[in-house]
Amino acid sequence: GQPLKMMAALPLSQEQIDELICAMKHPKTGIKLRDVTWHLKTFKNCFSGQDLVNWIIENNFSFESREGAVEYGNRLLKSGVFHHVTSNLALSDSQLLYEFKKEPIDSAGDADELIKEYLIFRGFKKTYQIFEAESK
């Protein structure tokens, strides 16, 4: 896999998009997903625009401003990585809610491999060793 900071150049291939989604969904280092009830409807596994912008900045995408991170996030949105939960809204650095695209990664094996690569890239060798032990 490619280091995440190398993915600042778009467009991304489908493989890069899948890898980025894996990184964003990682339980420990990804965007914190939560269930939110709004107007009597519950949205599962969603995140705020502010959460995504923070994650982009924290993961060294080399953006000097929140505006640059929002612009990149909107390019990811247009690439189909995620979307607003109820409409076709662009990414906003706010509490508006978004969710990942619904299509799963092709196979569990591919997902496991992407997670391993991401853990190694981010320097979580101990977590990777636990992950590898659990995979066997």
Backbone as a printed PyTorch tensor [residue, N CA C, xyz], in Angstrom:
tensor([[[  0.8140,  -1.1980,   0.0000],
         [  0.0000,   0.0000,   0.0000],
         [  0.8490,   1.2500,   0.0000]],

        [[  0.1990,   2.3310,  -0.3470],
         [  0.8460,   3.6310,  -0.4350],
         [  0.6860,   4.3850,   0.8770]],

        [[  1.7190,   5.0870,   1.3290],
         [  1.5170,   5.9060,   2.5290],
         [  0.3690,   6.8850,   2.3050]],

        [[ -0.3910,   7.1380,   3.3590],
         [ -1.5630,   7.9980,   3.2220],
         [ -1.2140,   9.3710,   2.7020]],

        [[ -0.0890,   9.9330,   3.1450],
         [  0.2310,  11.2910,   2.7030],
         [  0.4900,  11.3420,   1.1990]],

        [[  0.8290,  10.2070,   0.5940],
         [  1.0180,  10.1560,  -0.8510],
         [ -0.3230,  10.1890,  -1.5790]],

        [[ -1.4090,   9.9670,  -0.8640],
         [ -2.7260,   9.9250,  -1.4780],
         [ -3.3510,  11.3080,  -1.5880]],

        [[ -2.6020,  12.3460,  -1.2740],
         [ -3.1540,  13.6920,  -1.3820],
         [ -3.3790,  14.0580,  -2.8440]],

        [[ -2.7200,  13.3550,  -3.7610],
         [ -2.9160,  13.6120,  -5.1820],
         [ -4.1040,  12.7930,  -5.6720]],

        [[ -5.0870,  13.4690,  -6.2150],
         [ -6.2650,  12.7900,  -6.7550],
         [ -6.2470,  12.9390,  -8.2690]],

        [[ -6.9220,  12.1000,  -9.0500],
         [ -7.8570,  11.0710,  -8.6060],
         [ -7.1440,   9.8350,  -8.0690]],

        [[ -7.8460,   9.1100,  -7.2110],
         [ -7.3320,   7.8780,  -6.6400],
         [ -7.8780,   6.6880,  -7.4140]],

        [[ -7.0850,   5.6230,  -7.4690],
         [ -7.5680,   4.3760,  -8.0640],
         [ -8.5550,   3.7310,  -7.0890]],

        [[ -9.3230,   2.7460,  -7.5500],
         [-10.2550,   2.0610,  -6.6630],
         [ -9.4960,   1.3830,  -5.5210]],

        [[ -8.3220,   0.8490,  -5.8000],
         [ -7.5060,   0.2070,  -4.7620],
         [ -7.0940,   1.2220,  -3.6980]],

        [[ -6.6920,   2.4160,  -4.1190],
         [ -6.3080,   3.4590,  -3.1670],
         [ -7.5060,   3.9260,  -2.3480]],

        [[ -8.6710,   4.0340,  -2.9870],
         [ -9.8840,   4.4360,  -2.2710],
         [-10.2110,   3.4000,  -1.2100]],

        [[-10.1390,   2.1050,  -1.5620],
         [-10.4260,   1.0440,  -0.6010],
         [ -9.4430,   1.0790,   0.5670]],

        [[ -8.1620,   1.3480,   0.2690],
         [ -7.1460,   1.4160,   1.3160],
         [ -7.4090,   2.6100,   2.2350]],

        [[ -7.7870,   3.7320,   1.6360],
         [ -8.0790,   4.9280,   2.4250],
         [ -9.2890,   4.6960,   3.3270]],

        [[-10.3210,   4.0290,   2.8080],
         [-11.5020,   3.7290,   3.6160],
         [-11.1220,   2.8200,   4.7810]],

        [[-10.2760,   1.8230,   4.5110],
         [ -9.7930,   0.9410,   5.5970],
         [ -9.1180,   1.7670,   6.6820]],

        [[ -8.2610,   2.6960,   6.2750],
         [ -7.5480,   3.5280,   7.2450],
         [ -8.5250,   4.4110,   8.0170]],

        [[ -9.5070,   4.9730,   7.3130],
         [-10.4770,   5.8410,   7.9690],
         [-11.3630,   5.0730,   8.9460]],

        [[-11.6260,   3.7920,   8.6430],
         [-12.5070,   2.9810,   9.4860],
         [-11.7620,   2.2260,  10.5800]],

        [[-10.4290,   2.3160,  10.6020],
         [ -9.6570,   1.5460,  11.5800],
         [-10.1520,   1.8730,  12.9930]],

        [[-10.4400,   0.8300,  13.8020],
         [-11.0330,   1.0780,  15.1250],
         [-10.1990,   1.9500,  16.0600]],

        [[ -8.8910,   1.9040,  15.9650],
         [ -8.0520,   2.6670,  16.8960],
         [ -7.5570,   3.9840,  16.3090]],

        [[ -7.2210,   3.9970,  15.0240],
         [ -6.5790,   5.1830,  14.4460],
         [ -7.4300,   5.8710,  13.3890]],

        [[ -8.5960,   5.3330,  13.1040],
         [ -9.4700,   5.9190,  12.0900],
         [-10.3820,   6.9870,  12.6700]],

        [[-11.3190,   7.4190,  11.8390],
         [-12.3210,   8.3980,  12.2600],
         [-13.2720,   7.7000,  13.2260]],

        [[-13.6040,   8.3710,  14.3140],
         [-14.5280,   7.7800,  15.2930],
         [-15.9330,   7.7750,  14.6930]],

        [[-16.4520,   6.5710,  14.4470],
         [-17.8040,   6.4270,  13.9120],
         [-18.7760,   6.3220,  15.0760]],

        [[-19.9580,   6.8670,  14.8920],
         [-20.9440,   6.8110,  15.9650],
         [-22.3460,   6.7470,  15.3800]],

        [[-23.2800,   6.3290,  16.2050],
         [-24.6920,   6.3210,  15.8430],
         [-25.3010,   7.6160,  16.3730]],

        [[-26.0030,   8.3340,  15.5110],
         [-26.5880,   9.6180,  15.8840],
         [-28.0730,   9.6030,  15.5420]],

        [[-28.8960,  10.0200,  16.5020],
         [-30.3280,  10.1550,  16.2470],
         [-30.6340,  11.6280,  16.0230]],

        [[-31.2980,  11.9060,  14.9020],
         [-31.6370,  13.2700,  14.5310],
         [-33.0240,  13.2540,  13.9130]],

        [[-33.9280,  14.0380,  14.4490],
         [-35.3290,  14.0620,  13.9900],
         [-35.9370,  12.6660,  13.9630]],

        [[-35.7620,  11.9280,  15.0520],
         [-36.3270,  10.5900,  15.2600],
         [-35.7660,   9.5270,  14.3200]],

        [[-34.7180,   9.8330,  13.5780],
         [-34.0820,   8.8400,  12.7070],
         [-32.6570,   8.6160,  13.2070]],

        [[-32.2510,   7.3370,  13.2850],
         [-30.8990,   7.0150,  13.7310],
         [-30.0170,   6.7140,  12.5230]],

        [[-28.8900,   7.3880,  12.4740],
         [-27.8900,   7.1650,  11.4350],
         [-26.7510,   6.3800,  12.0760]],

        [[-26.4830,   5.1890,  11.5630],
         [-25.4770,   4.3090,  12.1480],
         [-24.1220,   4.5070,  11.4640]],

        [[-23.0690,   4.3740,  12.2580],
         [-21.6930,   4.4320,  11.7550],
         [-21.4370,   5.6680,  10.8940]],

        [[-21.7700,   6.8160,  11.4380],
         [-21.5280,   8.0540,  10.6990],
         [-20.4700,   8.8910,  11.4290]],

        [[-20.0730,   9.9650,  10.7850],
         [-19.0600,  10.8580,  11.3550],
         [-19.3980,  12.2730,  10.9260]],

        [[-18.9140,  13.2360,  11.6800],
         [-19.1590,  14.6390,  11.3220],
         [-18.0890,  15.1130,  10.3420]],

        [[-18.4240,  16.1710,   9.6250],
         [-17.4520,  16.7770,   8.7310],
         [-16.2260,  17.2450,   9.5000]],

        [[-16.4500,  17.7570,  10.7040],
         [-15.3530,  18.2130,  11.5470],
         [-14.4300,  17.0460,  11.9220]],

        [[-15.0290,  15.8710,  12.2240],
         [-14.2150,  14.6840,  12.5410],
         [-13.3150,  14.3150,  11.3670]],

        [[-13.8750,  14.3590,  10.1540],
         [-13.0990,  13.9960,   8.9640],
         [-11.9720,  14.9960,   8.7270]],

        [[-12.2620,  16.2850,   8.8370],
         [-11.2330,  17.3060,   8.6280],
         [-10.1080,  17.1240,   9.6510]],

        [[-10.4640,  16.8760,  10.9110],
         [ -9.4430,  16.6320,  11.9410],
         [ -8.5950,  15.4230,  11.5660]],

        [[ -9.2230,  14.3460,  11.1090],
         [ -8.4960,  13.1170,  10.7650],
         [ -7.5300,  13.3680,   9.6100]],

        [[ -7.9850,  14.0950,   8.5910],
         [ -7.1130,  14.4010,   7.4450],
         [ -5.8800,  15.1660,   7.9210]],

        [[ -6.0800,  16.1710,   8.7690],
         [ -4.9590,  16.9840,   9.2670],
         [ -4.0400,  16.1460,  10.1540]],

        [[ -4.6110,  15.3360,  11.0430],
         [ -3.8090,  14.5210,  11.9680],
         [ -3.0150,  13.4370,  11.2580]],

        [[ -3.4260,  13.0420,  10.0610],
         [ -2.7460,  11.9700,   9.3440],
         [ -1.7840,  12.4740,   8.2820]],

        [[ -1.2520,  13.6780,   8.5090],
         [ -0.1400,  14.1990,   7.7140],
         [ -0.4090,  14.2570,   6.2270]],

        [[ -1.5660,  14.7610,   5.8420],
         [ -1.8260,  14.9380,   4.4210],
         [ -1.2040,  16.2370,   3.8990]],

        [[ -0.4000,  16.8760,   4.7180],
         [  0.3600,  18.0670,   4.3290],
         [ -0.5160,  19.2630,   3.9800]],

        [[ -1.6430,  19.4100,   4.6480],
         [ -2.4720,  20.5920,   4.4410],
         [ -2.1520,  21.5890,   5.5380]],

        [[ -1.9520,  22.8360,   5.1470],
         [ -1.5880,  23.8640,   6.1100],
         [ -2.8040,  24.5320,   6.7280]],

        [[ -3.9900,  24.2580,   6.1860],
         [ -5.1850,  24.9060,   6.7130],
         [ -6.3570,  23.9270,   6.7200]],

        [[ -7.3380,  24.2370,   7.5310],
         [ -8.5690,  23.4390,   7.5610],
         [ -9.2850,  23.5560,   6.2120]],

        [[ -9.1720,  24.7170,   5.5720],
         [ -9.8120,  24.9100,   4.2760],
         [ -9.2370,  23.9440,   3.2400]],

        [[ -7.9110,  23.7420,   3.2760],
         [ -7.2800,  22.7980,   2.3550],
         [ -7.7480,  21.3730,   2.6120]],

        [[ -7.9150,  21.0350,   3.8890],
         [ -8.3990,  19.7040,   4.2440],
         [ -9.8520,  19.5170,   3.7990]],

        [[-10.6690,  20.5710,   3.9100],
         [-12.0640,  20.5020,   3.4470],
         [-12.0910,  20.3110,   1.9260]],

        [[-11.2440,  21.0440,   1.2240],
         [-11.1880,  20.9170,  -0.2380],
         [-10.8210,  19.4810,  -0.6310]],

        [[ -9.8130,  18.9160,   0.0510],
         [ -9.4230,  17.5250,  -0.2190],
         [-10.5780,  16.5750,   0.1200]],

        [[-11.2290,  16.7990,   1.2630],
         [-12.3580,  15.9670,   1.6540],
         [-13.4770,  16.0080,   0.6270]],

        [[-13.7250,  17.1750,   0.0520],
         [-14.7540,  17.2880,  -0.9860],
         [-14.3560,  16.5390,  -2.2490]],

        [[-13.0740,  16.4920,  -2.5310],
         [-12.6140,  15.7020,  -3.6770],
         [-12.8110,  14.2070,  -3.3950]],

        [[-12.5860,  13.7900,  -2.1390],
         [-12.8610,  12.3950,  -1.7700],
         [-14.3600,  12.1040,  -1.8790]],

        [[-15.1790,  13.0470,  -1.4330],
         [-16.6300,  12.8850,  -1.5230],
         [-17.0370,  12.6980,  -2.9840]],

        [[-16.5000,  13.5200,  -3.8740],
         [-16.8210,  13.4080,  -5.3070],
         [-16.2940,  12.1020,  -5.9020]],

        [[-15.2480,  11.5360,  -5.2900],
         [-14.7180,  10.2420,  -5.7440],
         [-15.5670,   9.0760,  -5.2430]],

        [[-16.5390,   9.3660,  -4.3720],
         [-17.4300,   8.3160,  -3.9020],
         [-16.9950,   7.6340,  -2.6180]],

        [[-16.0210,   8.1890,  -1.9070],
         [-15.5400,   7.5750,  -0.6680],
         [-16.6120,   7.6380,   0.4210]],

        [[-17.3290,   8.7620,   0.5070],
         [-18.3670,   8.9460,   1.5180],
         [-19.3940,   9.9280,   0.9670]],

        [[-20.4940,  10.1150,   1.6920],
         [-21.5300,  11.0530,   1.2750],
         [-22.2900,  11.5410,   2.5020]],

        [[-23.0240,  12.6360,   2.3320],
         [-23.8710,  13.1520,   3.4020],
         [-24.9650,  12.1210,   3.6610]],

        [[-25.4310,  12.0160,   4.9150],
         [-26.3720,  10.9390,   5.2720],
         [-27.7510,  11.0850,   4.6330]],

        [[-28.1860,  12.2930,   4.3310],
         [-29.5510,  12.4340,   3.8040],
         [-29.6450,  13.1520,   2.4650]],

        [[-28.6140,  13.8330,   2.0460],
         [-28.7340,  14.6050,   0.8130],
         [-27.4050,  14.6360,   0.0750]],

        [[-27.3290,  15.5170,  -0.8870],
         [-26.1450,  15.6060,  -1.7280],
         [-25.2720,  16.7870,  -1.3270]],

        [[-25.1440,  17.0280,  -0.0170],
         [-24.3740,  18.1700,   0.4630],
         [-22.8730,  17.9300,   0.3490]],

        [[-22.1410,  18.9940,   0.0810],
         [-20.6810,  18.9400,   0.0800],
         [-20.1840,  18.8160,   1.5180]],

        [[-18.9010,  18.4850,   1.6600],
         [-18.3000,  18.3830,   2.9890],
         [-18.2340,  19.7730,   3.6250]],

        [[-18.6050,  19.8180,   4.8800],
         [-18.5460,  21.0470,   5.6610],
         [-17.7750,  20.7510,   6.9400]],

        [[-16.9000,  21.6680,   7.3470],
         [-16.1290,  21.5240,   8.5870],
         [-17.0700,  21.8700,   9.7450]],

        [[-18.0390,  20.9610,   9.9810],
         [-19.0920,  21.2250,  10.9540],
         [-19.5890,  19.9020,  11.5280]],

        [[-20.7270,  19.9660,  12.1950],
         [-21.3230,  18.7570,  12.7680],
         [-22.2710,  18.0570,  11.7980]],

        [[-22.3290,  18.4800,  10.5250],
         [-23.1130,  17.7450,   9.5330],
         [-22.5990,  16.3130,   9.4710]],

        [[-23.5010,  15.3560,   9.2340],
         [-23.1440,  13.9340,   9.2970],
         [-22.9280,  13.3290,   7.9150]],

        [[-21.9400,  12.4510,   7.8530],
         [-21.5680,  11.7570,   6.6230],
         [-21.3920,  10.2820,   6.9370]],

        [[-21.4470,   9.4520,   5.8800],
         [-21.2060,   8.0210,   6.0420],
         [-20.4160,   7.5170,   4.8460]],

        [[-19.7450,   6.3900,   5.0420],
         [-18.9570,   5.7930,   3.9660],
         [-19.8640,   5.1620,   2.9320]],

        [[-19.3310,   5.0100,   1.7300],
         [-20.0870,   4.3210,   0.6870],
         [-20.4450,   2.9270,   1.1830]],

        [[-21.4990,   2.3810,   0.6660],
         [-22.0190,   1.1170,   1.1680],
         [-21.2950,  -0.1080,   0.6230]],

        [[-20.6880,  -0.0130,  -0.5620],
         [-20.0590,  -1.1880,  -1.1570],
         [-18.9060,  -1.6700,  -0.2960]],

        [[-18.8730,  -2.9560,   0.0340],
         [-17.7620,  -3.4870,   0.8320],
         [-16.5090,  -3.6630,  -0.0100]],

        [[-15.3930,  -3.8110,   0.6520],
         [-14.1580,  -4.1750,  -0.0410],
         [-14.3360,  -5.5950,  -0.5580]],

        [[-13.7220,  -5.9130,  -1.6800],
         [-13.9630,  -7.1700,  -2.3880],
         [-13.9520,  -8.4090,  -1.5080]],

        [[-12.9480,  -8.5540,  -0.6600],
         [-12.9090,  -9.7550,   0.1730],
         [-12.2950,  -9.4410,   1.5160]],

        [[-12.6150, -10.2660,   2.4820],
         [-12.0810, -10.0660,   3.8320],
         [-10.5610, -10.1460,   3.8190]],

        [[-10.0140, -11.0310,   3.0040],
         [ -8.5570, -11.1730,   2.9120],
         [ -7.8970,  -9.8730,   2.4870]],

        [[ -8.4820,  -9.2020,   1.4800],
         [ -7.9450,  -7.9190,   1.0260],
         [ -8.0170,  -6.8900,   2.1520]],

        [[ -9.1390,  -6.8800,   2.8650],
         [ -9.3050,  -5.9270,   3.9630],
         [ -8.2530,  -6.1770,   5.0330]],

        [[ -8.0390,  -7.4410,   5.3950],
         [ -7.0220,  -7.7720,   6.3900],
         [ -5.6500,  -7.2860,   5.9450]],

        [[ -5.3190,  -7.5000,   4.6860],
         [ -4.0170,  -7.0940,   4.1700],
         [ -3.8620,  -5.5780,   4.2240]],

        [[ -4.9100,  -4.8440,   3.8640],
         [ -4.8420,  -3.3860,   3.9070],
         [ -4.6730,  -2.8840,   5.3350]],

        [[ -5.3690,  -3.5100,   6.2700],
         [ -5.2550,  -3.1030,   7.6670],
         [ -3.8350,  -3.3650,   8.1690]],

        [[ -3.2670,  -4.5250,   7.8350],
         [ -1.8900,  -4.8350,   8.2430],
         [ -0.9110,  -3.7970,   7.6970]],

        [[ -1.0480,  -3.4920,   6.3960],
         [ -0.1490,  -2.5130,   5.7780],
         [ -0.2820,  -1.1560,   6.4490]],

        [[ -1.5170,  -0.7670,   6.7490],
         [ -1.7400,   0.5220,   7.3820],
         [ -1.1280,   0.5620,   8.7800]],

        [[ -1.3040,  -0.5200,   9.5390],
         [ -0.7420,  -0.5670,  10.8930],
         [  0.7780,  -0.4450,  10.8520]],

        [[  1.4040,  -1.1300,   9.9220],
         [  2.8610,  -1.0520,   9.7930],
         [  3.2690,   0.3700,   9.4040]],

        [[  2.5560,   0.9620,   8.4240],
         [  2.8650,   2.3150,   7.9700],
         [  2.7780,   3.3140,   9.1100]],

        [[  1.7460,   3.1940,   9.9580],
         [  1.5460,   4.1420,  11.0410],
         [  2.4380,   3.8450,  12.2530]],

        [[  3.2000,   2.7460,  12.1950],
         [  4.1320,   2.4620,  13.2760],
         [  3.5310,   1.6900,  14.4330]],

        [[  2.3900,   1.0420,  14.2060],
         [  1.7540,   0.2700,  15.2680],
         [  2.1830,  -1.1910,  15.1710]],

        [[  3.4820,  -1.4290,  15.3300],
         [  4.0010,  -2.7900,  15.1500],
         [  3.4120,  -3.7670,  16.1650]],

        [[  3.2570,  -3.3370,  17.4120],
         [  2.6980,  -4.2200,  18.4380],
         [  1.2540,  -4.5830,  18.0910]],

        [[  0.4650,  -3.5870,  17.6720],
         [ -0.9230,  -3.8300,  17.2660],
         [ -0.9410,  -4.7690,  16.0680]],

        [[ -0.0180,  -4.5560,  15.1230],
         [  0.0680,  -5.4190,  13.9440],
         [  0.3410,  -6.8640,  14.3550]],

        [[  1.2440,  -7.0700,  15.3110],
         [  1.5610,  -8.4310,  15.7430],
         [  0.3440,  -9.0990,  16.3810]],

        [[ -0.4440,  -8.3350,  17.1550],
         [ -1.6670,  -8.8720,  17.7380],
         [ -2.6590,  -9.1920,  16.6290]],

        [[ -2.8000,  -8.2710,  15.6810],
         [ -3.7090,  -8.4570,  14.5610],
         [ -3.3350,  -9.7140,  13.7800]],

        [[ -2.0320,  -9.8840,  13.5410],
         [ -1.5660, -11.0350,  12.7810],
         [ -1.8400, -12.3290,  13.5350]],

        [[ -1.6250, -12.3160,  14.8560],
         [ -1.8780, -13.5160,  15.6860],
         [ -3.3620, -13.8890,  15.6520]],

        [[ -4.2290, -12.8560,  15.6720],
         [ -5.6770, -13.1250,  15.6550],
         [ -6.1440, -13.6190,  14.2960]],

        [[ -5.3990, -13.2850,  13.2430],
         [ -5.7920, -13.6770,  11.8860],
         [ -5.5040, -15.1410,  11.5880]],

        [[ -4.6410, -15.7640,  12.3990],
         [ -4.2510, -17.1510,  12.1250],
         [ -5.1780, -18.1390,  12.7370]]])
